[in-house]
Amino acid sequence: MRLLASNEDVLALASDSRNVYTGHSWGIAIYSRTGMPIGRVAVGFPVLSLAVSEGAIWAGGSTGLYRIEKESFRISRVASARLTGPIPALELAGDVLWIGGRNLARLNLKTRELHLFAAEELGIEHSWTDWERFLFDGSYVWVDSRDQEPQGPRRFDTATGRWSALSIDSMRLIGLVDGILWAHRTIVPVPATIMGPRAASVPLEQLKESELYQVDRRTLALKRIQALTAEERPTFWGSYDGYFDGKPRFGRWYYDGDAGYLRSLPDFRPPSPWGERCAGVRWRRSDGVVTCGNEHRENNAWRFRVLANGTEIMAGRSSLARSGDSELYAHETPSDAGGLWFRSPGGQLRRVSMKSSAAPIGTCCRKTLSSTPSKGQAAKSGSERTRGSR
């Protein structure tokens, strides 16, 4: 059986010490850490999430969890009566694979013991929540859902095996910034002053309540943080290298620990590619991959990764492009913005995703994953190099 495989719509991104892996609607594409196409593993289902352990690639599919051996590319499914729905998130913490989606679970890679957490354990009334974010914090594991979900984050204590919740449900984790765990409230009442006429003179800056909270990681106590601003009360959705993204104006905010409140840096812009494509929700995974969206695209439309040598990797979902995107990204990307992009230190952003071609299911590049491609192989980087694995 053969299927048409295009690498332009990237659904997942992961890497190890040798290669970069991308998930697509048909399977997995594999690249070197310099962006050279190596091959593909066509599995016949959408790969929504990826994690890479020693000897195996873990794929969260539309119908469950799969393990793909690096050497033989043999595909096996992790059997479970409840682990059958889409899996949008996978993250490794040592020898434990955390599995997101409607059924939150963890898999011990050594013992292969799979534990699915019941709604009662999590303290929720139903199992309709899509858990998509993990934060590993010493003996604690924090899990969070997508922004439109009513359930707030949960904390798992690995020492006691118990789950705890914050006192406010409509919270979303931002992450650890300078050793402090931050969260923001997502359901915000609109102040009446926003609807009124603007003042003729420039208003003075004053302290106003924000929707940003500090979370005591041990007691779960919440501390609401004020912001010094001349505009309406700001809201927040993510962080970038110690700064917070906020509205109503684009820019960056930082926490003044001495003063105890937030200050605005409205003119600060981070270097490309983060600023232009991450004007929406951001989440930094434990493996260094940042997921985000922006005003023109839904959440998690873009994924970024900066390798140890400074190489930037950007993976986009071309199917989410809208008509206005062609102008927004015209200086760097074509109208069908998406695919996999690399930028070496000091270099230009270049597209490395391969074009569409037919590939048999369950095939790939058996030798190229365990060895560095030769010059002869590099010359054929644009061609399909697959080997039968079964």
RARAKA-V527782 format. One record per residue. N is the residue number from 1. SS is DSSP state (H for helix, E for strand, - for the rest). Layout:
# RARAKA-V527782
((N:SS) (N:SS))
This chain:
# RARAKA-V527782
((1:-) (2:E) (3:E) (4:E) (5:E) (6:-) (7:-) (8:-) (9:E) (10:-) (11:-) (12:E) (13:E) (14:E) (15:E) (16:-) (17:-) (18:-) (19:E) (20:E) (21:E) (22:E) (23:E) (24:-) (25:-) (26:-) (27:E) (28:E) (29:E) (30:E) (31:E) (32:E) (33:-) (34:-) (35:-) (36:-) (37:E) (38:E) (39:E) (40:E) (41:E) (42:E) (43:-) (44:-) (45:-) (46:-) (47:E) (48:E) (49:E) (50:E) (51:E) (52:E) (53:E) (54:-) (55:-) (56:E) (57:E) (58:E) (59:E) (60:E) (61:E) (62:-) (63:-) (64:E) (65:E) (66:E) (67:E) (68:E) (69:E) (70:-) (71:-) (72:-) (73:-) (74:-) (75:E) (76:E) (77:E) (78:-) (79:-) (80:-) (81:-) (82:-) (83:-) (84:-) (85:-) (86:-) (87:-) (88:-) (89:-) (90:E) (91:E) (92:E) (93:E) (94:-) (95:-) (96:E) (97:E) (98:E) (99:E) (100:-) (101:E) (102:-) (103:-) (104:-) (105:E) (106:E) (107:E) (108:E) (109:-) (110:-) (111:-) (112:-) (113:-) (114:E) (115:E) (116:E) (117:-) (118:-) (119:H) (120:H) (121:H) (122:H) (123:-) (124:-) (125:-) (126:-) (127:-) (128:-) (129:-) (130:-) (131:E) (132:E) (133:E) (134:E) (135:E) (136:E) (137:E) (138:-) (139:-) (140:E) (141:E) (142:E) (143:E) (144:E) (145:E) (146:-) (147:-) (148:-) (149:-) (150:-) (151:-) (152:-) (153:-) (154:E) (155:E) (156:E) (157:E) (158:-) (159:-) (160:-) (161:-) (162:E) (163:E) (164:E) (165:E) (166:-) (167:-) (168:-) (169:-) (170:-) (171:E) (172:E) (173:E) (174:E) (175:E) (176:E) (177:E) (178:-) (179:-) (180:E) (181:E) (182:E) (183:E) (184:E) (185:E) (186:-) (187:-) (188:-) (189:-) (190:-) (191:-) (192:H) (193:H) (194:H) (195:H) (196:-) (197:-) (198:-) (199:-) (200:-) (201:-) (202:-) (203:-) (204:-) (205:-) (206:E) (207:E) (208:E) (209:E) (210:E) (211:E) (212:E) (213:E) (214:E) (215:E) (216:-) (217:-) (218:-) (219:-) (220:-) (221:-) (222:E) (223:E) (224:E) (225:E) (226:E) (227:E) (228:E) (229:E) (230:-) (231:-) (232:-) (233:-) (234:-) (235:E) (236:E) (237:E) (238:E) (239:E) (240:E) (241:-) (242:-) (243:E) (244:E) (245:E) (246:E) (247:E) (248:-) (249:-) (250:-) (251:-) (252:E) (253:E) (254:E) (255:E) (256:E) (257:-) (258:-) (259:-) (260:-) (261:E) (262:E) (263:E) (264:E) (265:E) (266:-) (267:-) (268:-) (269:-) (270:-) (271:-) (272:-) (273:-) (274:H) (275:H) (276:H) (277:H) (278:-) (279:-) (280:-) (281:-) (282:E) (283:E) (284:E) (285:-) (286:-) (287:-) (288:-) (289:-) (290:E) (291:E) (292:E) (293:E) (294:E) (295:-) (296:-) (297:E) (298:E) (299:E) (300:E) (301:E) (302:E) (303:E) (304:E) (305:E) (306:E) (307:-) (308:-) (309:-) (310:-) (311:-) (312:E) (313:E) (314:E) (315:E) (316:E) (317:E) (318:H) (319:H) (320:H) (321:-) (322:-) (323:-) (324:-) (325:H) (326:H) (327:H) (328:H) (329:-) (330:-) (331:-) (332:-) (333:-) (334:-) (335:-) (336:-) (337:-) (338:-) (339:E) (340:E) (341:E) (342:E) (343:E) (344:-) (345:-) (346:-) (347:-) (348:-) (349:-) (350:E) (351:E) (352:-) (353:-) (354:-) (355:-) (356:-) (357:E) (358:E) (359:E) (360:E) (361:-) (362:-) (363:E) (364:E) (365:-) (366:-) (367:-) (368:-) (369:-) (370:-) (371:-) (372:-) (373:-) (374:-) (375:H) (376:H) (377:H) (378:H) (379:H) (380:-) (381:-) (382:-) (383:-) (384:-) (385:-) (386:-) (387:E) (388:E) (389:-) (390:-))
